[in-house]
Amino acid sequence: MRTNRRLAQLWLDALATELGASAGTIATYTDDLNCYLTWLDENSLSLDEVGLEQIRDYIAGLDGRGYAGSTIARRITVARGLHKFLIAEELGSRDPTSHLAAMKRSRKLPFVLSIAETEALLETAHRLAADPSVGLYRQAGYARRAALFETLYASGMRISEALSLPSDAAPAGTRMLLVRGKGDKQRLVPLHERAIEALALWQRLAGAYSGGAPSPWLFHAVRNGTKALTRQAALLEIKEAAVAAGLASPERVSPHVLRHAFATHMHSGGTDLRVLQELLGHAGIDTTQIYTHLDTSRLHHMARDLHPLNEEEHTTAA
């Protein structure tokens, strides 16, 4: 129904203009809203006709289609937000979600590489980047790969943040990068020596291949410096490197895994959780605390697999 979509658009506009929601948030909410509005159309319902039972039917339909619990919870949140907006703006007469119990979202621990696995991944990337026999074009691509991986692991930044870095973000000798994160918030993240050297090699080889033609991006296509490296290309490259490094689960490796590795290894090394929150650009400490759970999980597995008593039990059982 046109009225439903017009009202939904009013909410999206308010989110963008009054609350400063990012383009990524608006895109996600739009997708979730389209799911809800399509369901309303299929059931010939206007937003003001929806009651608690209809909302429960909508949720049951999402569950029946096999959506993940996190997706269902987010779509409930979006529907709830829309109805609350309509009530606040006096564009609706009732909120069908007001008596809906909050859906508990299970916290799934992220996949994390060990320090040894991370080193194997990085060393594989560096080995390829140091081989001039593959030709300048391919070597430059390998150097970009090594520089990207090192930057992600050194700083813990998101892949979207890394790919949006301008070409002048890493001048010679820099040890800090200024990153623009979610909500357009800026923060400084560190670089270690190996990341600095990898960036310098990538920039030198990219310049040699292009004849010194400037690029607006730090990580860009080798052949065309006006094009930033894409997320899809970065994902393919890290999976290829994971296979070459002989990692046990290369299909689970992604650029975001290096962010998790950074956070987990830093926390295991004693970095304060509040410092880690700042480095990662988390809005709240709750998100950062997942890395304490990862540490606990790792200790549990170590105790199970390495404790002498467990070994004794295994021997007795045998």
WORAZI-V150850 format. One record per run of one state. SS is the DSSP state (2 for helix, 1 for strand, 0 for the rest). FROM is the first residue (numbers start at 1). LEN is the number of residues. Records with the same first field share a line. If there is no record, write none. Layout:
SS = FROM-LEN + FROM-LEN
This chain:
0 = 1-1 + 18-5 + 43-4 + 50-2 + 65-4 + 89-26 + 130-2 + 135-1 + 156-3 + 164-2 + 171-5 + 181-1 + 185-1 + 191-2 + 211-6 + 218-2 + 221-7 + 229-2 + 245-5 + 253-2 + 269-4 + 281-4 + 289-1 + 307-1 + 318-1
2 = 2-16 + 23-20 + 47-3 + 52-13 + 69-20 + 115-15 + 132-3 + 136-20 + 159-5 + 167-4 + 182-3 + 193-18 + 231-14 + 250-3 + 255-14 + 273-8 + 285-4 + 290-17 + 308-10
1 = 166-1 + 176-5 + 186-5 + 217-1 + 220-1 + 228-1
